[in-house]
Amino acid sequence: MSAKGSELKRVRQSRKANSYNNHYKSMMKTSIKKVLASSSKDDASSLKNEAFKIIDKVASKGVIHKNKAANQKSRISRHLNSLS
């Protein structure tokens, strides 16, 4: 590996960005799993708001594509509609 300063800086930056992205993705996946695992409509509805907020934040930061965010939100909404 080369020892140029700019190359080393890019490695540091990409590692840091990767760490942040993985953190945000993990938060998103956990919140989605919580909503899909809930069986009561009231509980799922409150968790839905939190999940939508996280999904929108992750999409706005560019960690996931906006269409993937829309698909995830649609999936959660379908689950809520199936609960009675």
PyMOL Python script that loads the backbone (N, CA, C, O; Angstrom):
from pymol import cmd

cmd.read_pdbstr("""\
ATOM      1  N   MET A   1       0.838  -1.178   0.000  1.00  0.00           N
ATOM      2  CA  MET A   1       0.000   0.000   0.000  1.00  0.00           C
ATOM      3  C   MET A   1       0.882   1.240   0.000  1.00  0.00           C
ATOM      4  O   MET A   1       1.927   1.299   0.648  1.00  0.00           O
ATOM      5  N   SER A   2       0.425   2.205  -0.740  1.00  0.00           N
ATOM      6  CA  SER A   2       1.172   3.443  -0.837  1.00  0.00           C
ATOM      7  C   SER A   2       1.021   4.249   0.453  1.00  0.00           C
ATOM      8  O   SER A   2       0.070   4.064   1.214  1.00  0.00           O
ATOM      9  N   ALA A   3       1.962   5.128   0.674  1.00  0.00           N
ATOM     10  CA  ALA A   3       1.939   5.906   1.915  1.00  0.00           C
ATOM     11  C   ALA A   3       1.669   7.379   1.643  1.00  0.00           C
ATOM     12  O   ALA A   3       2.042   8.236   2.444  1.00  0.00           O
ATOM     13  N   LYS A   4       1.017   7.682   0.509  1.00  0.00           N
ATOM     14  CA  LYS A   4       0.694   9.084   0.244  1.00  0.00           C
ATOM     15  C   LYS A   4      -0.344   9.562   1.246  1.00  0.00           C
ATOM     16  O   LYS A   4      -1.250   8.822   1.629  1.00  0.00           O
ATOM     17  N   GLY A   5      -0.196  10.792   1.654  1.00  0.00           N
ATOM     18  CA  GLY A   5      -1.094  11.327   2.668  1.00  0.00           C
ATOM     19  C   GLY A   5      -2.546  11.338   2.249  1.00  0.00           C
ATOM     20  O   GLY A   5      -3.425  11.002   3.043  1.00  0.00           O
ATOM     21  N   SER A   6      -2.812  11.722   1.003  1.00  0.00           N
ATOM     22  CA  SER A   6      -4.202  11.812   0.554  1.00  0.00           C
ATOM     23  C   SER A   6      -4.847  10.431   0.472  1.00  0.00           C
ATOM     24  O   SER A   6      -6.039  10.286   0.745  1.00  0.00           O
ATOM     25  N   GLU A   7      -4.075   9.428   0.100  1.00  0.00           N
ATOM     26  CA  GLU A   7      -4.614   8.067   0.027  1.00  0.00           C
ATOM     27  C   GLU A   7      -4.959   7.543   1.417  1.00  0.00           C
ATOM     28  O   GLU A   7      -5.993   6.905   1.616  1.00  0.00           O
ATOM     29  N   LEU A   8      -4.089   7.817   2.361  1.00  0.00           N
ATOM     30  CA  LEU A   8      -4.353   7.382   3.729  1.00  0.00           C
ATOM     31  C   LEU A   8      -5.575   8.102   4.298  1.00  0.00           C
ATOM     32  O   LEU A   8      -6.372   7.514   5.029  1.00  0.00           O
ATOM     33  N   LYS A   9      -5.709   9.380   3.950  1.00  0.00           N
ATOM     34  CA  LYS A   9      -6.863  10.135   4.422  1.00  0.00           C
ATOM     35  C   LYS A   9      -8.154   9.554   3.848  1.00  0.00           C
ATOM     36  O   LYS A   9      -9.146   9.437   4.568  1.00  0.00           O
ATOM     37  N   ARG A  10      -8.157   9.188   2.559  1.00  0.00           N
ATOM     38  CA  ARG A  10      -9.351   8.607   1.944  1.00  0.00           C
ATOM     39  C   ARG A  10      -9.711   7.278   2.609  1.00  0.00           C
ATOM     40  O   ARG A  10     -10.890   6.967   2.776  1.00  0.00           O
ATOM     41  N   VAL A  11      -8.704   6.499   2.985  1.00  0.00           N
ATOM     42  CA  VAL A  11      -8.963   5.231   3.677  1.00  0.00           C
ATOM     43  C   VAL A  11      -9.630   5.506   5.016  1.00  0.00           C
ATOM     44  O   VAL A  11     -10.601   4.841   5.377  1.00  0.00           O
ATOM     45  N   ARG A  12      -9.110   6.488   5.757  1.00  0.00           N
ATOM     46  CA  ARG A  12      -9.710   6.849   7.042  1.00  0.00           C
ATOM     47  C   ARG A  12     -11.145   7.328   6.861  1.00  0.00           C
ATOM     48  O   ARG A  12     -12.038   6.931   7.610  1.00  0.00           O
ATOM     49  N   GLN A  13     -11.360   8.176   5.872  1.00  0.00           N
ATOM     50  CA  GLN A  13     -12.693   8.723   5.640  1.00  0.00           C
ATOM     51  C   GLN A  13     -13.683   7.631   5.253  1.00  0.00           C
ATOM     52  O   GLN A  13     -14.817   7.615   5.732  1.00  0.00           O
ATOM     53  N   SER A  14     -13.250   6.717   4.384  1.00  0.00           N
ATOM     54  CA  SER A  14     -14.173   5.672   3.936  1.00  0.00           C
ATOM     55  C   SER A  14     -14.496   4.704   5.067  1.00  0.00           C
ATOM     56  O   SER A  14     -15.620   4.210   5.153  1.00  0.00           O
ATOM     57  N   ARG A  15     -13.528   4.425   5.935  1.00  0.00           N
ATOM     58  CA  ARG A  15     -13.802   3.560   7.093  1.00  0.00           C
ATOM     59  C   ARG A  15     -14.815   4.208   8.031  1.00  0.00           C
ATOM     60  O   ARG A  15     -15.722   3.546   8.536  1.00  0.00           O
ATOM     61  N   LYS A  16     -14.651   5.496   8.255  1.00  0.00           N
ATOM     62  CA  LYS A  16     -15.566   6.219   9.134  1.00  0.00           C
ATOM     63  C   LYS A  16     -16.973   6.251   8.532  1.00  0.00           C
ATOM     64  O   LYS A  16     -17.957   6.013   9.232  1.00  0.00           O
ATOM     65  N   ALA A  17     -17.063   6.544   7.237  1.00  0.00           N
ATOM     66  CA  ALA A  17     -18.363   6.587   6.567  1.00  0.00           C
ATOM     67  C   ALA A  17     -19.016   5.217   6.585  1.00  0.00           C
ATOM     68  O   ALA A  17     -20.225   5.103   6.783  1.00  0.00           O
ATOM     69  N   ASN A  18     -18.220   4.175   6.378  1.00  0.00           N
ATOM     70  CA  ASN A  18     -18.745   2.810   6.393  1.00  0.00           C
ATOM     71  C   ASN A  18     -19.299   2.465   7.763  1.00  0.00           C
ATOM     72  O   ASN A  18     -20.338   1.814   7.874  1.00  0.00           O
ATOM     73  N   SER A  19     -18.608   2.900   8.799  1.00  0.00           N
ATOM     74  CA  SER A  19     -19.062   2.649  10.161  1.00  0.00           C
ATOM     75  C   SER A  19     -20.395   3.343  10.429  1.00  0.00           C
ATOM     76  O   SER A  19     -21.309   2.742  10.993  1.00  0.00           O
ATOM     77  N   TYR A  20     -20.505   4.611  10.024  1.00  0.00           N
ATOM     78  CA  TYR A  20     -21.757   5.345  10.198  1.00  0.00           C
ATOM     79  C   TYR A  20     -22.889   4.684   9.416  1.00  0.00           C
ATOM     80  O   TYR A  20     -23.990   4.501   9.935  1.00  0.00           O
ATOM     81  N   ASN A  21     -22.607   4.329   8.161  1.00  0.00           N
ATOM     82  CA  ASN A  21     -23.638   3.724   7.317  1.00  0.00           C
ATOM     83  C   ASN A  21     -24.133   2.412   7.908  1.00  0.00           C
ATOM     84  O   ASN A  21     -25.336   2.147   7.915  1.00  0.00           O
ATOM     85  N   ASN A  22     -23.220   1.595   8.400  1.00  0.00           N
ATOM     86  CA  ASN A  22     -23.619   0.327   9.007  1.00  0.00           C
ATOM     87  C   ASN A  22     -24.470   0.564  10.253  1.00  0.00           C
ATOM     88  O   ASN A  22     -25.422  -0.174  10.508  1.00  0.00           O
ATOM     89  N   HIS A  23     -24.131   1.581  11.019  1.00  0.00           N
ATOM     90  CA  HIS A  23     -24.904   1.907  12.216  1.00  0.00           C
ATOM     91  C   HIS A  23     -26.334   2.299  11.842  1.00  0.00           C
ATOM     92  O   HIS A  23     -27.295   1.809  12.436  1.00  0.00           O
ATOM     93  N   TYR A  24     -26.467   3.183  10.856  1.00  0.00           N
ATOM     94  CA  TYR A  24     -27.799   3.631  10.443  1.00  0.00           C
ATOM     95  C   TYR A  24     -28.613   2.486   9.848  1.00  0.00           C
ATOM     96  O   TYR A  24     -29.809   2.369  10.115  1.00  0.00           O
ATOM     97  N   LYS A  25     -27.969   1.639   9.039  1.00  0.00           N
ATOM     98  CA  LYS A  25     -28.672   0.495   8.450  1.00  0.00           C
ATOM     99  C   LYS A  25     -29.150  -0.456   9.533  1.00  0.00           C
ATOM    100  O   LYS A  25     -30.261  -0.981   9.457  1.00  0.00           O
ATOM    101  N   SER A  26     -28.324  -0.676  10.531  1.00  0.00           N
ATOM    102  CA  SER A  26     -28.682  -1.567  11.628  1.00  0.00           C
ATOM    103  C   SER A  26     -29.869  -1.009  12.410  1.00  0.00           C
ATOM    104  O   SER A  26     -30.786  -1.751  12.763  1.00  0.00           O
ATOM    105  N   MET A  27     -29.852   0.300  12.680  1.00  0.00           N
ATOM    106  CA  MET A  27     -30.975   0.938  13.366  1.00  0.00           C
ATOM    107  C   MET A  27     -32.261   0.756  12.576  1.00  0.00           C
ATOM    108  O   MET A  27     -33.311   0.449  13.142  1.00  0.00           O
ATOM    109  N   MET A  28     -32.172   0.949  11.264  1.00  0.00           N
ATOM    110  CA  MET A  28     -33.346   0.833  10.409  1.00  0.00           C
ATOM    111  C   MET A  28     -33.894  -0.593  10.428  1.00  0.00           C
ATOM    112  O   MET A  28     -35.097  -0.798  10.596  1.00  0.00           O
ATOM    113  N   LYS A  29     -33.020  -1.564  10.258  1.00  0.00           N
ATOM    114  CA  LYS A  29     -33.452  -2.961  10.229  1.00  0.00           C
ATOM    115  C   LYS A  29     -34.086  -3.371  11.551  1.00  0.00           C
ATOM    116  O   LYS A  29     -35.086  -4.089  11.564  1.00  0.00           O
ATOM    117  N   THR A  30     -33.510  -2.920  12.663  1.00  0.00           N
ATOM    118  CA  THR A  30     -34.043  -3.257  13.980  1.00  0.00           C
ATOM    119  C   THR A  30     -35.436  -2.672  14.165  1.00  0.00           C
ATOM    120  O   THR A  30     -36.331  -3.344  14.678  1.00  0.00           O
ATOM    121  N   SER A  31     -35.623  -1.425  13.750  1.00  0.00           N
ATOM    122  CA  SER A  31     -36.937  -0.795  13.915  1.00  0.00           C
ATOM    123  C   SER A  31     -37.982  -1.473  13.038  1.00  0.00           C
ATOM    124  O   SER A  31     -39.135  -1.609  13.448  1.00  0.00           O
ATOM    125  N   ILE A  32     -37.598  -1.900  11.839  1.00  0.00           N
ATOM    126  CA  ILE A  32     -38.532  -2.603  10.950  1.00  0.00           C
ATOM    127  C   ILE A  32     -38.918  -3.946  11.556  1.00  0.00           C
ATOM    128  O   ILE A  32     -40.089  -4.325  11.537  1.00  0.00           O
ATOM    129  N   LYS A  33     -37.943  -4.660  12.090  1.00  0.00           N
ATOM    130  CA  LYS A  33     -38.222  -5.964  12.703  1.00  0.00           C
ATOM    131  C   LYS A  33     -39.165  -5.822  13.889  1.00  0.00           C
ATOM    132  O   LYS A  33     -40.033  -6.671  14.096  1.00  0.00           O
ATOM    133  N   LYS A  34     -39.002  -4.753  14.674  1.00  0.00           N
ATOM    134  CA  LYS A  34     -39.881  -4.535  15.824  1.00  0.00           C
ATOM    135  C   LYS A  34     -41.324  -4.349  15.372  1.00  0.00           C
ATOM    136  O   LYS A  34     -42.245  -4.901  15.974  1.00  0.00           O
ATOM    137  N   VAL A  35     -41.519  -3.568  14.309  1.00  0.00           N
ATOM    138  CA  VAL A  35     -42.874  -3.324  13.814  1.00  0.00           C
ATOM    139  C   VAL A  35     -43.484  -4.618  13.289  1.00  0.00           C
ATOM    140  O   VAL A  35     -44.631  -4.939  13.599  1.00  0.00           O
ATOM    141  N   LEU A  36     -42.721  -5.356  12.499  1.00  0.00           N
ATOM    142  CA  LEU A  36     -43.249  -6.574  11.888  1.00  0.00           C
ATOM    143  C   LEU A  36     -43.482  -7.675  12.918  1.00  0.00           C
ATOM    144  O   LEU A  36     -44.306  -8.562  12.696  1.00  0.00           O
ATOM    145  N   ALA A  37     -42.772  -7.630  14.033  1.00  0.00           N
ATOM    146  CA  ALA A  37     -42.944  -8.650  15.068  1.00  0.00           C
ATOM    147  C   ALA A  37     -44.127  -8.344  15.985  1.00  0.00           C
ATOM    148  O   ALA A  37     -44.643  -9.239  16.653  1.00  0.00           O
ATOM    149  N   SER A  38     -44.554  -7.093  16.017  1.00  0.00           N
ATOM    150  CA  SER A  38     -45.650  -6.733  16.920  1.00  0.00           C
ATOM    151  C   SER A  38     -46.971  -7.279  16.387  1.00  0.00           C
ATOM    152  O   SER A  38     -47.220  -7.292  15.182  1.00  0.00           O
ATOM    153  N   SER A  39     -47.808  -7.728  17.320  1.00  0.00           N
ATOM    154  CA  SER A  39     -49.077  -8.340  16.918  1.00  0.00           C
ATOM    155  C   SER A  39     -50.282  -7.459  17.219  1.00  0.00           C
ATOM    156  O   SER A  39     -51.353  -7.669  16.648  1.00  0.00           O
ATOM    157  N   SER A  40     -50.132  -6.485  18.097  1.00  0.00           N
ATOM    158  CA  SER A  40     -51.261  -5.596  18.388  1.00  0.00           C
ATOM    159  C   SER A  40     -51.169  -4.350  17.513  1.00  0.00           C
ATOM    160  O   SER A  40     -50.083  -3.828  17.263  1.00  0.00           O
ATOM    161  N   LYS A  41     -52.313  -3.889  17.061  1.00  0.00           N
ATOM    162  CA  LYS A  41     -52.338  -2.758  16.138  1.00  0.00           C
ATOM    163  C   LYS A  41     -51.874  -1.466  16.808  1.00  0.00           C
ATOM    164  O   LYS A  41     -51.196  -0.654  16.178  1.00  0.00           O
ATOM    165  N   ASP A  42     -52.230  -1.269  18.069  1.00  0.00           N
ATOM    166  CA  ASP A  42     -51.829  -0.044  18.771  1.00  0.00           C
ATOM    167  C   ASP A  42     -50.316   0.028  18.942  1.00  0.00           C
ATOM    168  O   ASP A  42     -49.699   1.068  18.712  1.00  0.00           O
ATOM    169  N   ASP A  43     -49.738  -1.086  19.344  1.00  0.00           N
ATOM    170  CA  ASP A  43     -48.290  -1.150  19.535  1.00  0.00           C
ATOM    171  C   ASP A  43     -47.567  -0.943  18.207  1.00  0.00           C
ATOM    172  O   ASP A  43     -46.592  -0.196  18.129  1.00  0.00           O
ATOM    173  N   ALA A  44     -48.056  -1.612  17.166  1.00  0.00           N
ATOM    174  CA  ALA A  44     -47.425  -1.508  15.853  1.00  0.00           C
ATOM    175  C   ALA A  44     -47.543  -0.098  15.294  1.00  0.00           C
ATOM    176  O   ALA A  44     -46.641   0.378  14.605  1.00  0.00           O
ATOM    177  N   SER A  45     -48.644   0.563  15.587  1.00  0.00           N
ATOM    178  CA  SER A  45     -48.850   1.917  15.077  1.00  0.00           C
ATOM    179  C   SER A  45     -47.843   2.897  15.673  1.00  0.00           C
ATOM    180  O   SER A  45     -47.319   3.758  14.966  1.00  0.00           O
ATOM    181  N   SER A  46     -47.575   2.769  16.959  1.00  0.00           N
ATOM    182  CA  SER A  46     -46.596   3.665  17.582  1.00  0.00           C
ATOM    183  C   SER A  46     -45.183   3.350  17.101  1.00  0.00           C
ATOM    184  O   SER A  46     -44.370   4.256  16.914  1.00  0.00           O
ATOM    185  N   LEU A  47     -44.892   2.064  16.901  1.00  0.00           N
ATOM    186  CA  LEU A  47     -43.575   1.682  16.392  1.00  0.00           C
ATOM    187  C   LEU A  47     -43.399   2.105  14.935  1.00  0.00           C
ATOM    188  O   LEU A  47     -42.284   2.378  14.491  1.00  0.00           O
ATOM    189  N   LYS A  48     -44.508   2.155  14.195  1.00  0.00           N
ATOM    190  CA  LYS A  48     -44.458   2.554  12.786  1.00  0.00           C
ATOM    191  C   LYS A  48     -43.927   3.968  12.643  1.00  0.00           C
ATOM    192  O   LYS A  48     -43.098   4.243  11.776  1.00  0.00           O
ATOM    193  N   ASN A  49     -44.407   4.866  13.497  1.00  0.00           N
ATOM    194  CA  ASN A  49     -43.960   6.260  13.414  1.00  0.00           C
ATOM    195  C   ASN A  49     -42.455   6.371  13.629  1.00  0.00           C
ATOM    196  O   ASN A  49     -41.774   7.121  12.930  1.00  0.00           O
ATOM    197  N   GLU A  50     -41.950   5.630  14.589  1.00  0.00           N
ATOM    198  CA  GLU A  50     -40.506   5.642  14.857  1.00  0.00           C
ATOM    199  C   GLU A  50     -39.731   5.062  13.673  1.00  0.00           C
ATOM    200  O   GLU A  50     -38.697   5.598  13.275  1.00  0.00           O
ATOM    201  N   ALA A  51     -40.241   3.963  13.117  1.00  0.00           N
ATOM    202  CA  ALA A  51     -39.567   3.308  11.996  1.00  0.00           C
ATOM    203  C   ALA A  51     -39.551   4.215  10.768  1.00  0.00           C
ATOM    204  O   ALA A  51     -38.530   4.313  10.087  1.00  0.00           O
ATOM    205  N   PHE A  52     -40.670   4.880  10.476  1.00  0.00           N
ATOM    206  CA  PHE A  52     -40.732   5.778   9.323  1.00  0.00           C
ATOM    207  C   PHE A  52     -39.734   6.920   9.467  1.00  0.00           C
ATOM    208  O   PHE A  52     -39.096   7.326   8.496  1.00  0.00           O
ATOM    209  N   LYS A  53     -39.607   7.430  10.683  1.00  0.00           N
ATOM    210  CA  LYS A  53     -38.670   8.523  10.932  1.00  0.00           C
ATOM    211  C   LYS A  53     -37.234   8.069  10.644  1.00  0.00           C
ATOM    212  O   LYS A  53     -36.462   8.783  10.004  1.00  0.00           O
ATOM    213  N   ILE A  54     -36.895   6.881  11.125  1.00  0.00           N
ATOM    214  CA  ILE A  54     -35.541   6.360  10.919  1.00  0.00           C
ATOM    215  C   ILE A  54     -35.294   6.073   9.441  1.00  0.00           C
ATOM    216  O   ILE A  54     -34.230   6.395   8.913  1.00  0.00           O
ATOM    217  N   ILE A  55     -36.279   5.467   8.772  1.00  0.00           N
ATOM    218  CA  ILE A  55     -36.129   5.145   7.350  1.00  0.00           C
ATOM    219  C   ILE A  55     -35.924   6.419   6.535  1.00  0.00           C
ATOM    220  O   ILE A  55     -35.066   6.461   5.654  1.00  0.00           O
ATOM    221  N   ASP A  56     -36.707   7.456   6.825  1.00  0.00           N
ATOM    222  CA  ASP A  56     -36.558   8.722   6.103  1.00  0.00           C
ATOM    223  C   ASP A  56     -35.189   9.347   6.352  1.00  0.00           C
ATOM    224  O   ASP A  56     -34.578   9.906   5.440  1.00  0.00           O
ATOM    225  N   LYS A  57     -34.714   9.250   7.585  1.00  0.00           N
ATOM    226  CA  LYS A  57     -33.403   9.811   7.913  1.00  0.00           C
ATOM    227  C   LYS A  57     -32.294   9.079   7.155  1.00  0.00           C
ATOM    228  O   LYS A  57     -31.381   9.707   6.620  1.00  0.00           O
ATOM    229  N   VAL A  58     -32.380   7.750   7.113  1.00  0.00           N
ATOM    230  CA  VAL A  58     -31.362   6.948   6.434  1.00  0.00           C
ATOM    231  C   VAL A  58     -31.373   7.244   4.936  1.00  0.00           C
ATOM    232  O   VAL A  58     -30.315   7.336   4.313  1.00  0.00           O
ATOM    233  N   ALA A  59     -32.563   7.394   4.356  1.00  0.00           N
ATOM    234  CA  ALA A  59     -32.659   7.691   2.926  1.00  0.00           C
ATOM    235  C   ALA A  59     -32.134   9.090   2.621  1.00  0.00           C
ATOM    236  O   ALA A  59     -31.481   9.298   1.598  1.00  0.00           O
ATOM    237  N   SER A  60     -32.414  10.047   3.497  1.00  0.00           N
ATOM    238  CA  SER A  60     -31.959  11.413   3.249  1.00  0.00           C
ATOM    239  C   SER A  60     -30.443  11.531   3.358  1.00  0.00           C
ATOM    240  O   SER A  60     -29.840  12.393   2.718  1.00  0.00           O
ATOM    241  N   LYS A  61     -29.825  10.673   4.163  1.00  0.00           N
ATOM    242  CA  LYS A  61     -28.371  10.685   4.295  1.00  0.00           C
ATOM    243  C   LYS A  61     -27.689   9.946   3.150  1.00  0.00           C
ATOM    244  O   LYS A  61     -26.464   9.978   3.030  1.00  0.00           O
ATOM    245  N   GLY A  62     -28.481   9.278   2.306  1.00  0.00           N
ATOM    246  CA  GLY A  62     -27.913   8.580   1.155  1.00  0.00           C
ATOM    247  C   GLY A  62     -27.396   7.198   1.481  1.00  0.00           C
ATOM    248  O   GLY A  62     -26.682   6.603   0.673  1.00  0.00           O
ATOM    249  N   VAL A  63     -27.737   6.672   2.645  1.00  0.00           N
ATOM    250  CA  VAL A  63     -27.278   5.335   3.019  1.00  0.00           C
ATOM    251  C   VAL A  63     -28.032   4.289   2.201  1.00  0.00           C
ATOM    252  O   VAL A  63     -27.451   3.293   1.769  1.00  0.00           O
ATOM    253  N   ILE A  64     -29.337   4.522   1.991  1.00  0.00           N
ATOM    254  CA  ILE A  64     -30.134   3.656   1.122  1.00  0.00           C
ATOM    255  C   ILE A  64     -30.806   4.531   0.068  1.00  0.00           C
ATOM    256  O   ILE A  64     -30.921   5.744   0.237  1.00  0.00           O
ATOM    257  N   HIS A  65     -31.243   3.907  -1.013  1.00  0.00           N
ATOM    258  CA  HIS A  65     -31.915   4.628  -2.091  1.00  0.00           C
ATOM    259  C   HIS A  65     -33.322   5.006  -1.646  1.00  0.00           C
ATOM    260  O   HIS A  65     -33.927   4.321  -0.822  1.00  0.00           O
ATOM    261  N   LYS A  66     -33.839   6.099  -2.196  1.00  0.00           N
ATOM    262  CA  LYS A  66     -35.172   6.564  -1.797  1.00  0.00           C
ATOM    263  C   LYS A  66     -36.253   5.554  -2.160  1.00  0.00           C
ATOM    264  O   LYS A  66     -37.263   5.460  -1.462  1.00  0.00           O
ATOM    265  N   ASN A  67     -36.059   4.793  -3.244  1.00  0.00           N
ATOM    266  CA  ASN A  67     -37.054   3.782  -3.617  1.00  0.00           C
ATOM    267  C   ASN A  67     -37.055   2.623  -2.628  1.00  0.00           C
ATOM    268  O   ASN A  67     -38.108   2.057  -2.335  1.00  0.00           O
ATOM    269  N   LYS A  68     -35.887   2.269  -2.114  1.00  0.00           N
ATOM    270  CA  LYS A  68     -35.828   1.214  -1.097  1.00  0.00           C
ATOM    271  C   LYS A  68     -36.550   1.676   0.163  1.00  0.00           C
ATOM    272  O   LYS A  68     -37.244   0.894   0.813  1.00  0.00           O
ATOM    273  N   ALA A  69     -36.382   2.944   0.500  1.00  0.00           N
ATOM    274  CA  ALA A  69     -37.081   3.492   1.666  1.00  0.00           C
ATOM    275  C   ALA A  69     -38.591   3.418   1.455  1.00  0.00           C
ATOM    276  O   ALA A  69     -39.333   3.060   2.370  1.00  0.00           O
ATOM    277  N   ALA A  70     -39.040   3.756   0.255  1.00  0.00           N
ATOM    278  CA  ALA A  70     -40.470   3.701  -0.047  1.00  0.00           C
ATOM    279  C   ALA A  70     -40.981   2.269   0.037  1.00  0.00           C
ATOM    280  O   ALA A  70     -42.083   2.029   0.532  1.00  0.00           O
ATOM    281  N   ASN A  71     -40.188   1.317  -0.444  1.00  0.00           N
ATOM    282  CA  ASN A  71     -40.589  -0.092  -0.385  1.00  0.00           C
ATOM    283  C   ASN A  71     -40.695  -0.571   1.060  1.00  0.00           C
ATOM    284  O   ASN A  71     -41.627  -1.298   1.406  1.00  0.00           O
ATOM    285  N   GLN A  72     -39.759  -0.173   1.892  1.00  0.00           N
ATOM    286  CA  GLN A  72     -39.782  -0.587   3.295  1.00  0.00           C
ATOM    287  C   GLN A  72     -40.997   0.006   4.010  1.00  0.00           C
ATOM    288  O   GLN A  72     -41.655  -0.675   4.797  1.00  0.00           O
ATOM    289  N   LYS A  73     -41.290   1.276   3.731  1.00  0.00           N
ATOM    290  CA  LYS A  73     -42.442   1.918   4.356  1.00  0.00           C
ATOM    291  C   LYS A  73     -43.742   1.269   3.887  1.00  0.00           C
ATOM    292  O   LYS A  73     -44.683   1.121   4.667  1.00  0.00           O
ATOM    293  N   SER A  74     -43.791   0.887   2.622  1.00  0.00           N
ATOM    294  CA  SER A  74     -44.970   0.207   2.087  1.00  0.00           C
ATOM    295  C   SER A  74     -45.155  -1.149   2.753  1.00  0.00           C
ATOM    296  O   SER A  74     -46.275  -1.548   3.069  1.00  0.00           O
ATOM    297  N   ARG A  75     -44.059  -1.844   2.960  1.00  0.00           N
ATOM    298  CA  ARG A  75     -44.092  -3.158   3.612  1.00  0.00           C
ATOM    299  C   ARG A  75     -44.655  -3.038   5.032  1.00  0.00           C
ATOM    300  O   ARG A  75     -45.467  -3.860   5.455  1.00  0.00           O
ATOM    301  N   ILE A  76     -44.221  -2.019   5.752  1.00  0.00           N
ATOM    302  CA  ILE A  76     -44.708  -1.798   7.114  1.00  0.00           C
ATOM    303  C   ILE A  76     -46.199  -1.456   7.090  1.00  0.00           C
ATOM    304  O   ILE A  76     -46.965  -1.955   7.914  1.00  0.00           O
ATOM    305  N   SER A  77     -46.606  -0.610   6.150  1.00  0.00           N
ATOM    306  CA  SER A  77     -48.017  -0.225   6.055  1.00  0.00           C
ATOM    307  C   SER A  77     -48.900  -1.421   5.733  1.00  0.00           C
ATOM    308  O   SER A  77     -49.995  -1.553   6.280  1.00  0.00           O
ATOM    309  N   ARG A  78     -48.427  -2.293   4.846  1.00  0.00           N
ATOM    310  CA  ARG A  78     -49.197  -3.504   4.524  1.00  0.00           C
ATOM    311  C   ARG A  78     -49.366  -4.370   5.760  1.00  0.00           C
ATOM    312  O   ARG A  78     -50.437  -4.934   5.985  1.00  0.00           O
ATOM    313  N   HIS A  79     -48.318  -4.477   6.559  1.00  0.00           N
ATOM    314  CA  HIS A  79     -48.393  -5.271   7.789  1.00  0.00           C
ATOM    315  C   HIS A  79     -49.425  -4.671   8.744  1.00  0.00           C
ATOM    316  O   HIS A  79     -50.215  -5.397   9.346  1.00  0.00           O
ATOM    317  N   LEU A  80     -49.415  -3.351   8.879  1.00  0.00           N
ATOM    318  CA  LEU A  80     -50.379  -2.696   9.764  1.00  0.00           C
ATOM    319  C   LEU A  80     -51.808  -2.901   9.285  1.00  0.00           C
ATOM    320  O   LEU A  80     -52.710  -3.105  10.097  1.00  0.00           O
ATOM    321  N   ASN A  81     -52.022  -2.848   7.978  1.00  0.00           N
ATOM    322  CA  ASN A  81     -53.366  -3.041   7.436  1.00  0.00           C
ATOM    323  C   ASN A  81     -53.851  -4.472   7.620  1.00  0.00           C
ATOM    324  O   ASN A  81     -55.055  -4.714   7.701  1.00  0.00           O
ATOM    325  N   SER A  82     -52.924  -5.421   7.686  1.00  0.00           N
ATOM    326  CA  SER A  82     -53.323  -6.819   7.859  1.00  0.00           C
ATOM    327  C   SER A  82     -53.700  -7.132   9.308  1.00  0.00           C
ATOM    328  O   SER A  82     -54.403  -8.108   9.569  1.00  0.00           O
ATOM    329  N   LEU A  83     -53.233  -6.305  10.250  1.00  0.00           N
ATOM    330  CA  LEU A  83     -53.591  -6.510  11.658  1.00  0.00           C
ATOM    331  C   LEU A  83     -55.028  -6.072  11.894  1.00  0.00           C
ATOM    332  O   LEU A  83     -55.509  -5.111  11.293  1.00  0.00           O
ATOM    333  N   SER A  84     -55.705  -6.799  12.784  1.00  0.00           N
ATOM    334  CA  SER A  84     -57.074  -6.379  13.088  1.00  0.00           C
ATOM    335  C   SER A  84     -57.351  -6.314  14.565  1.00  0.00           C
ATOM    336  O   SER A  84     -58.462  -5.975  14.971  1.00  0.00           O
TER     337      SER A  84
END
""", "prot")
cmd.dss("prot")
cmd.show_as("cartoon", "prot")
cmd.util.cbc("prot")
cmd.orient("prot")
